[in-house]
Amino acid sequence: MTRGGPMGFGEAVATCFRRYATVRGRARRSEFWWFQLFGSLVWMAAAVTFALLWLAAFAGEARPSEDPAINPDAVAWAPLTAAFGVLLISVLAVGVPTLAVTGRRLHDVGMSAWWLLLLVPGLGIVLLAISVVAGQPGANRFGPDPRIVPGASRDNAAVSR
């Protein structure tokens, strides 16, 4: 068993997509933070695309007779539908693996993934603070140390109990 170095950007993104909705196991800090960067870039691109499509849907002069509540034909429905499609696809493509890698990161510090429920009241900053903490050395109740066991954080290997 040898210690591996931190994951790179591409390896972290590939690992998170390979383990798309898998919370079982542990994730290194580098895997978590590189995927957070990737997710942020995707969210920014999705937000810009959404805004452009939204503006295209409501292009033109704003006249009372053209109010969408009064005259639904004043709205270009195709760009508006595409705008919400972009949001849905980005949530499914990036949101689900982000939750999964966050759960695995919590496992690495010895905490249950139930801590993800802090996102409901808007306390996600607590999860980010926990994610900075170094993982527990050696195996814990969630699996082997991803820094020591080759491939433990790189594939969907069975977690030893």
N, C-alpha and C positions, 0 to 999 in steps of 0.2 A: 504494500500500500504506500503510495506516494502522495505528497501534497500537490495538488494542481494549482495553477495560477488562476487569477480571476477570469471570468468569461469575457469575451469580447462582445461587441454590439450585435453582430450577425448571429453568433452562436446563442446569445440570450434570446433574441427574437425567435429564432428557429426552435429553441427549446420550449418557449412559452406557447408557440403555436402547435408544437407536437403534443404538448400536454394541455391542450386547449381549455378544458373544463375540469382538470384533475387537481384537486386540492391535496390529495394524499402525497406524503413525502415532504421534502424540505427544499428550499431555494436559497442560493447564496445571495449575498448583498449585491454582487455585480449583476447577477441575472435579474433581480428585482429592479435595480436602478436603470439598467440599460433598457429594460422593457418599459419603464415609466417614461423614459425619454422618447422611445418609439411611439408610445401611446399619445404623448403630448403632441408630437409632430402630426400624427394622424388626426387627432382632435382639431388641431389648428386648421389643417387642410379641409376637414369636413365643415368647420364653422365658416370658412371663407366661401366654400362651394355653396353651402346652405344660404348664406347671405346674398350671394350673387343670383341664385335661383329665385329666392324670395323677391328680390328687387325686380327681376325679370317678370315675375308673375303679376306684380302690381305696377308695371311701367305705364307711363302716360300721365295726363293731367288729372289732378284730383278735383272732380266736380261732383256736386251733390247727386246729380243724376247717374253718376258712375260709381256710387258707393256700392261695394260688394254686398252689403246687407240689403240694399234695395234692388240692385241689378247684378245678379251673380255672373252674368255674361261679361262683366267688366274685368274679371279675373282670368288670367291665362292659367288654366288648371294644370296643364302638363308640367310647367316649371315648378309649380307649387307642390305637385305630387312628387316630382323628382327630388325636391328639397327635403321632404320628409323621408323619402327613400334613402337619401344619403345619410340622414341621421340614424335611421334604423340599421342600416348596414354597418355604420361605424360603431354603433353600440354593440351589435352582435360580434363584429370582427375583432374589436379591441377591448370592449368592456368586460366580456366574459373571461378572456385570458388574464386581464388585469386583476380581476377578483381572485382568480385561481392562484396566480403567482403571489398575490398578497397573502392569501391563506397559507401557502407553502412557506413564505417568509416568516409568518408568525410561528409556524411549526419549528422553524430553524432556531428561533429564540426560546422555544419551549412553551409557547402559548397556543391555545386552541384557536382554530379558525372561526369559532363563534365570536371572537373579537371583531370580526368584520361587521357585526351588527352595529358597531359604533358609527358606521356610515349613515344609518337611518336618521339619527338626530343631527347629522352634520358634523360629527367629530372625527372626520377623516384625518385631521392633522395629528391626532394621537397615534393613528396607525403609521403615519409617516415617521413620527418620532421613534416609535418602536422599531421600525425598519432600519434605522441607523445603527442600532445595537448589534454587536457581533453575535453570531450564532453560537449555540452551545457546542463546545468541542466534543468530539466523539458522538456515538449514537445516543439518541434520546428516544422517548416513546413514539415519536413520529417517523423514525427511520434513521438510516446511517448518515454520518456527516458528509454532506455533498462536497466538501473540500478535500476529503481523504479518500473516499471510495470512488474509484474510477467509474465515471458514467452515471453515478447516482442521481445527479441533478440534470443529466443530459438526455435521459430517456425515461420511459414510463416503466422502470424496473419495479419489481415487487418490493414492497417495504417490509423489512424484517420486523417482526413483533416480538 
